[in-house]
Amino acid sequence: MKSLAQHPAIQAIALAARVLPGAAMPARTNAQTPPPEEGQVIAREAAIYDFPLVDNYRVLHACFVDRSSASSAEVLP
């Protein structure tokens, strides 16, 4: 069984959460490229901090939006 972090929908939401805010950022004015280690640190932190956020959305959806879910039967009348 795949872990939740490997689920395609979770990966897509996490990617959108990381990419879309950056789309509004202005381009760098200096031509320096960050080192690969900085990219690895950013990716690791994004995975660590995005997972709980996305998992929370999954739980909220199961409880309050998806009426066929067993979780919603426990919460909603």
PyMOL commands that set and color helices and strands:
alter all, ss='L'
color gray80, all
select helices_A, chain A and resi 4-6+8-23+36-65+70-75
alter helices_A, ss='H'
color red, helices_A
deselect
rebuild
show_as cartoon
